[in-house]
Amino acid sequence: MRKTFLLLLAAMFVTNSYAEEKWTSLFNGKNLRGWKVMNGKAEFKVINGVIVGTTKRNTPNTFLATTKNYGDFILELEFMVDNGLNSGIQFRSNSLKTYRNGTVHGYQFEIDPSDRAWTGGIYDEQRRGWLYDMENNPSAKTAYKPAEWNKVRIEAIGNNIRTYVNGIPCADIVDETTASGFIALQVHGIGSNGKEGQNVRFRNIRIMTEDLLVNSWNTPDKVIPQLNCMDNKLTEREEADGWKLLFDGKTSTGWRGAKMATFPTKGWIIEDGVLKISKSDGRESANAGDIVTVDKYSEFELVVDFLITEGANSGIKYYVDCDLNKGEGSAIGCEYQILDDEKHPDAKLGVKGNRTLASLYDLIPAIQNKPFKGVGTWNRARIVAKGNKIEHWLNGVLCVSYERNTQMWRALVAYSKYKNWPNFGEMEYGNILLQDHGDEVWFKNIKIKDLKNQ
């Protein structure tokens, strides 16, 4: 890892004459020719060869955007920001009358001088929110230098986007939402009570649009974690790591009803790359019924993106034994609870919140300050089962950790609703289940990695 970082730093300073010929300056150091102000009323000026953006009260985010759009490119520039002022660099961004009446939206390189230290992360402005925050790569939090000029590098080549701060790799995503757009410098809105007159400065802005692959800093090593932001697709790295899609976004292949040999003919809908369970009467597995994977799994890492409607209840179960309960109700297995904690009464039942979102249902409560993005918004569940140790994650934060097949586990089960089911949760293999609880819930990006032989 250290050797790779040193190579990247060296690449930043060693002059490649061929690459230098490919750079085009986006800022002439004298005026804002080739740029235009958008959305807000914060001020941009050129002072001593530097673009200076200054905060202004009661105006939204203001952007100084290129008049030209760019698709694939390598962008470099330097910035310095006053302490406490959030900012960013838009790229592959757009302003369309058909989208929120011209609001600037698209990818943003984050400039964050706060203690959170997410400079170098990738934010999707006015769309999906965070795509790659620096909790995914905490070692890069120290790349930003306060009160100094910092060098930015953004590589947008095909569906792969990488960011660097002062030569240190920060973010790495694969996404196909937007292929082209303008580049823009941001002065963040400060509302009515923010500090007016704070500055963010930019200089030495240049771009390369040819011979990008030979000039990319990408290395064959997996330098930092890469996040897949595409729907129902795997990246090359995921395929090489052994990930498998459980839902292809188009068909029910690989799934069946928990209490039938085929996929349900009603209730479950596949539409626009999303698997939806329709709303019925709120009862457990009484309409379409639960669905389970055809295959069974032992040790695994499972990722599921879910969206809940207001007041909804559902769940992701694992180590499911479809033969345990052939009567009314849901199939039996360990459950990652999916719930609108604010509106569904189940959140107040159970013991100490063990029926709330991300909890091990009726057994272990999730942490209190879990990062739920809200009803009507996509959230990511992650379940890691390695040996007898199990983890529940929500949007990148560990919410539950436990060990099954122990004396403590059996004591916990004995005081739960599962006490009458023999050897509950102690199966070596079981199905993965998506629950029908009579409420509308959406699922996508369902993928699994077999950890049995790792």
C-alpha positions as CSV (number, residue, x, y, z in Angstrom):
1,M,0.0,0.0,0.0
2,R,2.7,2.5,1.0
3,K,4.7,1.7,-2.2
4,T,1.5,2.3,-4.3
5,F,1.0,5.7,-2.6
6,L,4.6,6.7,-3.3
7,L,4.2,5.8,-6.9
8,L,1.1,7.9,-7.2
9,L,2.8,10.9,-5.5
10,A,5.7,10.5,-7.9
11,A,3.4,10.5,-10.9
12,M,2.0,13.8,-9.7
13,F,5.4,15.6,-9.9
14,V,7.3,13.8,-12.7
15,T,6.8,15.6,-16.0
16,N,5.6,13.5,-18.9
17,S,6.2,15.6,-22.0
18,Y,3.6,13.7,-24.0
19,A,0.9,14.1,-21.3
20,E,1.8,17.8,-20.9
21,E,1.0,18.4,-24.5
22,K,-2.6,17.2,-23.9
23,W,-3.6,19.6,-21.2
24,T,-5.9,22.5,-21.9
25,S,-6.3,25.4,-19.5
26,L,-9.8,26.2,-18.4
27,F,-8.9,29.4,-16.7
28,N,-6.8,32.1,-18.3
29,G,-5.9,33.8,-15.0
30,K,-7.3,37.1,-16.0
31,N,-11.1,36.9,-16.4
32,L,-14.0,34.5,-16.3
33,R,-14.2,34.0,-20.1
34,G,-15.6,30.5,-20.8
35,W,-17.5,30.4,-17.5
36,K,-21.0,31.5,-16.3
37,V,-22.6,31.9,-12.9
38,M,-25.6,29.7,-12.2
39,N,-28.4,29.3,-9.7
40,G,-27.3,31.5,-6.8
41,K,-26.1,35.1,-6.3
42,A,-22.8,34.5,-4.5
43,E,-19.9,36.5,-6.1
44,F,-17.0,35.2,-8.2
45,K,-14.0,37.4,-9.0
46,V,-10.5,37.0,-10.4
47,I,-7.9,38.4,-8.0
48,N,-4.2,38.0,-8.8
49,G,-4.7,35.0,-11.1
50,V,-7.1,33.2,-8.7
51,I,-10.9,32.7,-9.0
52,V,-12.3,33.8,-5.6
53,G,-15.9,32.8,-4.6
54,T,-17.4,34.7,-1.7
55,T,-20.4,33.6,0.4
56,K,-23.6,35.7,0.5
57,R,-26.6,35.3,2.8
58,N,-30.0,34.2,1.6
59,T,-29.0,32.7,-1.7
60,P,-28.8,29.0,-2.7
61,N,-25.7,27.2,-3.8
62,T,-24.0,29.2,-6.5
63,F,-22.0,27.7,-9.3
64,L,-19.4,29.1,-11.7
65,A,-19.8,26.7,-14.6
66,T,-17.9,26.1,-17.9
67,T,-19.8,27.0,-21.0
68,K,-18.6,23.8,-22.5
69,N,-19.6,20.2,-21.6
70,Y,-17.1,17.4,-21.0
71,G,-17.5,13.6,-21.1
72,D,-14.4,11.6,-20.4
73,F,-11.5,13.7,-19.0
74,I,-8.8,14.1,-16.4
75,L,-9.2,17.4,-14.5
76,E,-6.6,19.0,-12.2
77,L,-6.8,22.2,-10.2
78,E,-5.9,23.7,-6.8
79,F,-8.1,25.1,-4.2
80,M,-7.9,26.8,-0.8
81,V,-11.0,27.2,1.4
82,D,-11.7,29.2,4.6
83,N,-12.2,27.1,7.6
84,G,-15.8,26.2,8.2
85,L,-16.9,26.8,4.5
86,N,-18.1,23.7,2.7
87,S,-17.6,23.8,-1.1
88,G,-17.2,21.5,-4.1
89,I,-16.4,21.0,-7.7
90,Q,-19.2,19.8,-10.0
91,F,-18.4,17.6,-13.0
92,R,-20.5,15.8,-15.6
93,S,-23.3,18.1,-14.2
94,N,-26.2,19.7,-15.9
95,S,-28.9,22.4,-15.5
96,L,-32.1,21.5,-17.4
97,K,-35.5,23.2,-17.4
98,T,-37.0,19.8,-17.2
99,Y,-35.2,19.0,-14.0
100,R,-36.2,21.1,-11.0
101,N,-36.5,24.2,-13.1
102,G,-32.8,24.4,-14.0
103,T,-31.2,23.3,-10.6
104,V,-27.6,22.3,-11.1
105,H,-27.3,18.6,-10.5
106,G,-24.7,15.9,-11.0
107,Y,-21.4,14.6,-9.6
108,Q,-19.5,16.7,-7.1
109,F,-16.0,16.5,-5.7
110,E,-16.5,17.4,-2.0
111,I,-14.5,20.1,-0.3
112,D,-15.0,19.6,3.4
113,P,-12.6,21.4,5.9
114,S,-14.7,20.3,8.9
115,D,-13.7,17.7,11.4
116,R,-15.8,15.2,9.4
117,A,-12.9,15.4,6.8
118,W,-14.8,14.1,3.7
119,T,-12.8,16.1,1.2
120,G,-12.3,14.0,-1.9
121,G,-15.6,12.2,-1.5
122,I,-18.2,12.1,-4.3
123,Y,-21.6,13.6,-3.8
124,D,-24.5,13.5,-6.3
125,E,-25.8,17.1,-6.1
126,Q,-29.6,17.4,-6.0
127,R,-30.1,13.7,-6.9
128,R,-29.0,10.7,-4.9
129,G,-26.8,12.3,-2.3
130,W,-23.6,10.6,-1.1
131,L,-22.1,8.1,-3.5
132,Y,-18.7,7.8,-1.8
133,D,-18.1,9.4,1.6
134,M,-14.7,9.1,3.2
135,E,-15.8,6.6,5.8
136,N,-15.3,4.2,2.9
137,N,-11.6,5.2,2.8
138,P,-10.8,6.7,6.2
139,S,-7.0,6.6,5.6
140,A,-7.5,9.4,3.0
141,K,-9.1,11.8,5.5
142,T,-5.7,13.4,6.2
143,A,-5.0,14.2,2.5
144,Y,-6.6,17.6,2.8
145,K,-4.3,20.4,4.3
146,P,-6.1,23.2,6.1
147,A,-5.3,26.8,5.1
148,E,-3.1,25.6,2.2
149,W,-3.4,25.1,-1.5
150,N,-4.6,21.6,-2.2
151,K,-4.3,19.8,-5.5
152,V,-7.3,18.0,-6.9
153,R,-7.3,15.3,-9.6
154,I,-10.5,13.9,-11.0
155,E,-10.4,11.0,-13.5
156,A,-13.8,10.4,-15.3
157,I,-13.1,7.7,-17.8
158,G,-16.1,5.7,-19.0
159,N,-18.2,4.6,-16.0
160,N,-15.2,4.8,-13.7
161,I,-14.7,8.0,-11.6
162,R,-11.7,8.4,-9.3
163,T,-10.6,11.3,-7.1
164,Y,-7.3,12.3,-5.6
165,V,-6.2,15.0,-3.1
166,N,-2.5,16.0,-3.0
167,G,-1.7,12.7,-4.9
168,I,-3.6,10.5,-2.4
169,P,-6.4,8.3,-3.9
170,C,-9.7,9.2,-2.2
171,A,-12.8,7.9,-4.0
172,D,-13.4,5.3,-6.6
173,I,-16.9,4.6,-8.0
174,V,-18.5,2.9,-11.0
175,D,-21.6,4.7,-12.3
176,E,-23.5,5.2,-15.5
177,T,-26.1,7.9,-14.6
178,T,-24.5,10.8,-16.5
179,A,-21.9,10.6,-19.2
180,S,-21.3,14.3,-19.9
181,G,-21.9,17.7,-18.5
182,F,-20.2,20.9,-17.4
183,I,-17.6,21.5,-14.7
184,A,-18.5,24.0,-12.0
185,L,-16.9,25.6,-8.9
186,Q,-19.3,25.9,-6.0
187,V,-19.9,28.5,-3.3
188,H,-22.2,26.8,-0.8
189,G,-25.3,28.5,0.4
190,I,-25.1,29.8,4.0
191,G,-28.8,30.6,4.6
192,S,-29.7,33.7,6.7
193,N,-27.4,33.1,9.7
194,G,-24.2,31.9,8.0
195,K,-21.0,33.8,7.9
196,E,-21.0,36.2,5.0
197,G,-17.7,37.0,3.2
198,Q,-16.0,33.7,3.5
199,N,-13.9,32.6,0.5
200,V,-13.1,29.6,-1.5
201,R,-10.3,30.0,-4.1
202,F,-9.4,28.1,-7.3
203,R,-6.4,28.3,-9.6
204,N,-4.4,26.3,-12.2
205,I,-7.5,24.7,-13.7
206,R,-6.6,22.4,-16.6
207,I,-8.2,19.4,-18.4
208,M,-7.2,16.5,-20.5
209,T,-9.6,14.8,-22.9
210,E,-7.3,12.6,-25.0
211,D,-5.2,9.6,-24.3
212,L,-6.7,9.2,-20.9
213,L,-6.0,5.6,-20.2
214,V,-2.3,5.9,-20.7
215,N,-2.2,9.0,-18.5
216,S,-4.5,7.6,-15.8
217,W,-3.1,7.1,-12.3
218,N,-5.0,3.9,-12.0
219,T,-2.9,0.9,-11.0
220,P,-3.7,-2.8,-11.2
221,D,-3.6,-3.0,-7.4
222,K,-6.9,-2.5,-5.5
223,V,-5.6,0.7,-3.9
224,I,-8.9,1.7,-2.2
225,P,-12.4,0.3,-1.9
226,Q,-14.4,0.7,-5.1
227,L,-18.2,1.3,-4.8
228,N,-20.6,0.2,-7.5
229,C,-23.4,2.8,-8.1
230,M,-25.0,1.0,-11.0
231,D,-28.3,-0.7,-10.7
232,N,-28.5,-4.5,-11.0
233,K,-25.0,-4.8,-12.5
234,L,-21.7,-6.0,-11.3
235,T,-18.3,-4.3,-11.9
236,E,-15.3,-6.1,-13.2
237,R,-13.8,-6.0,-9.7
238,E,-16.9,-7.4,-8.1
239,E,-17.0,-10.3,-10.6
240,A,-13.4,-11.0,-10.0
241,D,-14.1,-11.0,-6.2
242,G,-16.8,-13.6,-6.5
243,W,-20.0,-11.5,-6.3
244,K,-23.2,-12.8,-7.9
245,L,-26.4,-11.0,-8.7
246,L,-29.5,-12.4,-7.1
247,F,-31.8,-10.1,-9.1
248,D,-31.1,-9.1,-12.7
249,G,-33.5,-6.2,-12.7
250,K,-35.7,-7.9,-15.4
251,T,-36.9,-11.3,-14.3
252,S,-37.6,-13.5,-11.3
253,T,-34.9,-15.9,-12.2
254,G,-33.4,-17.5,-9.1
255,W,-36.5,-16.9,-6.9
256,R,-39.6,-18.8,-5.9
257,G,-42.4,-18.5,-3.4
258,A,-41.4,-19.6,0.1
259,K,-44.3,-22.0,0.1
260,M,-44.5,-22.9,-3.5
261,A,-42.2,-24.3,-6.3
262,T,-42.7,-21.3,-8.6
263,F,-42.6,-17.5,-8.4
264,P,-45.9,-15.9,-7.2
265,T,-48.3,-14.9,-10.0
266,K,-49.6,-11.8,-8.1
267,G,-48.3,-9.2,-5.6
268,W,-44.7,-9.2,-6.6
269,I,-44.0,-6.8,-9.5
270,I,-40.8,-6.2,-11.5
271,E,-40.8,-2.7,-13.0
272,D,-38.0,-0.3,-14.1
273,G,-35.3,-2.5,-12.6
274,V,-37.1,-2.7,-9.2
275,L,-38.6,-5.7,-7.4
276,K,-41.7,-4.5,-5.6
277,I,-44.1,-6.1,-3.1
278,S,-47.5,-4.6,-3.5
279,K,-49.5,-3.2,-0.6
280,S,-52.4,-5.4,0.7
281,D,-53.8,-5.5,4.2
282,G,-50.7,-5.4,6.3
283,R,-50.8,-9.0,7.3
284,E,-47.8,-11.2,7.3
285,S,-47.3,-13.3,4.1
286,A,-51.1,-13.3,3.5
287,N,-51.3,-11.9,0.0
288,A,-48.4,-12.6,-2.5
289,G,-46.4,-14.4,0.1
290,D,-42.7,-14.3,0.8
291,I,-40.2,-15.1,-1.9
292,V,-36.9,-17.0,-1.4
293,T,-33.8,-17.7,-3.4
294,V,-33.7,-21.1,-5.1
295,D,-30.2,-21.6,-3.8
296,K,-29.2,-21.9,-0.2
297,Y,-26.2,-20.2,1.4
298,S,-24.0,-20.8,4.4
299,E,-21.3,-18.1,4.8
300,F,-21.9,-15.0,2.8
301,E,-22.0,-11.2,2.3
302,L,-25.4,-10.0,1.1
303,V,-26.2,-6.5,-0.1
304,V,-29.8,-5.3,-0.7
305,D,-31.0,-1.8,-1.6
306,F,-34.5,-1.2,-0.3
307,L,-37.0,1.7,-0.3
308,I,-39.9,1.7,2.2
309,T,-43.2,3.5,1.7
310,E,-44.8,5.4,4.7
311,G,-45.7,3.0,7.5
312,A,-44.3,0.0,5.8
313,N,-43.0,-3.3,7.3
314,S,-40.9,-6.0,5.6
315,G,-37.7,-7.9,6.2
316,I,-34.8,-9.7,4.8
317,K,-34.4,-13.2,6.3
318,Y,-31.5,-15.6,6.1
319,Y,-30.8,-19.2,7.2
320,V,-34.4,-19.7,6.3
321,D,-35.9,-23.2,6.5
322,C,-39.0,-23.2,4.3
323,D,-40.1,-26.6,5.8
324,L,-40.5,-25.3,9.3
325,N,-43.7,-23.3,8.9
326,K,-46.1,-24.5,6.2
327,G,-49.1,-22.9,7.8
328,E,-50.1,-19.2,8.0
329,G,-47.4,-16.5,8.4
330,S,-43.9,-16.0,7.2
331,A,-41.2,-18.7,6.7
332,I,-38.8,-19.0,9.6
333,G,-35.3,-17.6,9.7
334,C,-33.2,-14.8,11.1
335,E,-34.5,-11.4,10.1
336,Y,-33.0,-8.1,9.2
337,Q,-35.9,-5.9,10.0
338,I,-37.2,-3.4,7.5
339,L,-39.6,-0.9,9.0
340,D,-40.8,2.7,9.2
341,D,-39.9,3.2,12.8
342,E,-41.9,6.4,13.0
343,K,-45.2,5.2,11.6
344,H,-45.4,1.4,12.1
345,P,-46.6,0.2,15.5
346,D,-44.2,-2.7,15.5
347,A,-41.4,-0.4,16.4
348,K,-42.9,0.0,19.9
349,L,-43.3,-3.7,20.5
350,G,-40.7,-6.3,21.4
351,V,-38.0,-5.5,23.9
352,K,-35.8,-2.4,23.9
353,G,-36.4,-1.7,20.2
354,N,-35.5,-5.1,18.9
355,R,-38.2,-4.8,16.2
356,T,-36.9,-1.6,14.7
357,L,-35.1,-1.1,11.4
358,A,-31.9,-3.0,10.9
359,S,-32.5,-5.0,14.2
360,L,-32.2,-8.8,14.4
361,Y,-36.0,-9.0,14.6
362,D,-37.3,-9.8,18.1
363,L,-33.8,-10.7,19.3
364,I,-31.2,-7.8,19.2
365,P,-32.0,-4.1,18.7
366,A,-30.0,-2.0,16.2
367,I,-28.0,0.9,17.4
368,Q,-30.0,4.0,18.2
369,N,-28.3,6.5,15.9
370,K,-28.5,4.4,12.7
371,P,-28.1,6.3,9.5
372,F,-31.6,5.8,7.9
373,K,-32.0,8.1,4.9
374,G,-35.8,8.2,5.2
375,V,-39.0,6.9,3.8
376,G,-39.2,7.1,0.0
377,T,-35.4,7.0,-0.3
378,W,-33.1,4.2,-1.2
379,N,-31.2,2.7,1.7
380,R,-28.6,-0.2,1.7
381,A,-28.8,-3.2,3.9
382,R,-25.7,-5.4,4.2
383,I,-25.6,-8.7,6.1
384,V,-22.2,-10.5,6.7
385,A,-22.3,-14.1,7.9
386,K,-18.9,-15.6,8.5
387,G,-18.9,-18.8,10.6
388,N,-21.3,-18.1,13.4
389,K,-20.6,-14.4,13.5
390,I,-23.2,-12.2,11.9
391,E,-23.4,-8.5,11.2
392,H,-26.2,-6.1,10.2
393,W,-25.1,-2.9,8.4
394,L,-27.2,0.0,7.3
395,N,-25.8,2.6,4.8
396,G,-22.3,1.7,5.7
397,V,-22.7,1.6,9.5
398,L,-22.6,-1.5,11.7
399,C,-25.9,-1.7,13.6
400,V,-26.0,-5.3,15.0
401,S,-23.3,-7.8,15.7
402,Y,-23.8,-11.3,17.3
403,E,-22.7,-14.9,17.4
404,R,-25.2,-17.7,16.9
405,N,-24.9,-21.4,18.0
406,T,-23.8,-20.4,21.5
407,Q,-25.3,-20.8,24.9
408,M,-26.1,-17.1,25.0
409,W,-27.7,-17.3,21.6
410,R,-30.0,-20.1,22.7
411,A,-30.9,-18.2,25.9
412,L,-31.8,-15.2,23.7
413,V,-34.0,-17.3,21.4
414,A,-35.7,-18.9,24.5
415,Y,-37.2,-15.4,25.4
416,S,-38.3,-14.6,21.8
417,K,-41.2,-15.4,19.5
418,Y,-38.9,-18.1,18.0
419,K,-38.7,-20.2,21.2
420,N,-40.9,-23.0,19.9
421,W,-39.0,-23.5,16.6
422,P,-36.3,-26.2,17.0
423,N,-32.7,-25.1,16.5
424,F,-33.7,-21.7,15.3
425,G,-31.0,-19.9,13.5
426,E,-28.5,-22.7,13.8
427,M,-28.7,-24.1,10.3
428,E,-25.5,-24.4,8.3
429,Y,-27.3,-23.5,5.1
430,G,-30.5,-21.7,4.3
431,N,-32.5,-19.6,1.8
432,I,-32.4,-15.8,1.6
433,L,-36.0,-14.4,1.9
434,L,-37.7,-11.1,1.0
435,Q,-40.9,-10.7,3.1
436,D,-44.4,-9.9,2.2
437,H,-45.9,-8.1,5.2
438,G,-48.8,-6.5,3.4
439,D,-47.0,-3.2,2.7
440,E,-45.3,-1.7,-0.4
441,V,-41.6,-2.1,-0.3
442,W,-39.1,-1.9,-3.2
443,F,-35.8,-3.8,-3.7
444,K,-32.9,-3.6,-6.2
445,N,-29.2,-4.3,-6.4
446,I,-29.5,-7.7,-4.6
447,K,-26.1,-9.4,-4.7
448,I,-24.2,-12.0,-2.7
449,K,-20.7,-13.1,-2.2
450,D,-19.9,-16.6,-1.0
451,L,-17.5,-16.5,2.0
452,K,-17.5,-20.2,2.7
453,N,-14.0,-20.9,1.2
454,Q,-12.4,-17.5,2.1
